[in-house]
Amino acid sequence: METNFKLLQCPFCGKTESVQVRSMSQMIGDEFDDGLYESYAVVCNANESAGFVGCGAKGGYADSKLEAISKWNMRKEL
C-alpha cells in the first residue's frame, strides 16, 4: 500500500492550513498522559486563539503519525 504523507484538505470545511497531526496528549492535555501509550489523529484544528480556524473534524486514532495520516487521506470522497 502506498502512503501519501501530504495531508489532504478537510472533507467538511475544505481548509488545508488548519489540518494537522496531533497526539492524544496534545488534544486532551498532558495530565491524562500515562506515558505508556501515545496515539495520534489528524484534526482540523478549531483553536482560534492559536490562529487556526478549522471546523474541528478529526480522523481516527492510530499508533503512529504516519498511520493517522494514511487514515485521514484514505477517506471516501463524497
MOQUIDA-V280951 format. One record per backbone hydrogen bond with DSSP energy under -0.5 kcal/mol. NH is the residue of the N-H (numbers start at 1). CO is the residue of the C=O. If there is no record, write none. Layout:
# MOQUIDA-V280951
nh=NH co=CO
nh=NH co=CO
This chain:
# MOQUIDA-V280951
nh=4 co=2
nh=5 co=3
nh=10 co=15
nh=14 co=10
nh=19 co=16
nh=20 co=43
nh=22 co=41
nh=24 co=39
nh=27 co=23
nh=28 co=24
nh=29 co=25
nh=32 co=29
nh=33 co=30
nh=34 co=32
nh=40 co=62
nh=41 co=22
nh=43 co=20
nh=44 co=57
nh=45 co=18
nh=45 co=43
nh=48 co=46
nh=50 co=47
nh=51 co=48
nh=52 co=47
nh=54 co=45
nh=56 co=44
nh=59 co=42
nh=62 co=40
nh=68 co=64
nh=69 co=65
nh=70 co=66
nh=71 co=67
nh=72 co=68
nh=73 co=69
nh=74 co=70
nh=75 co=72
nh=77 co=75
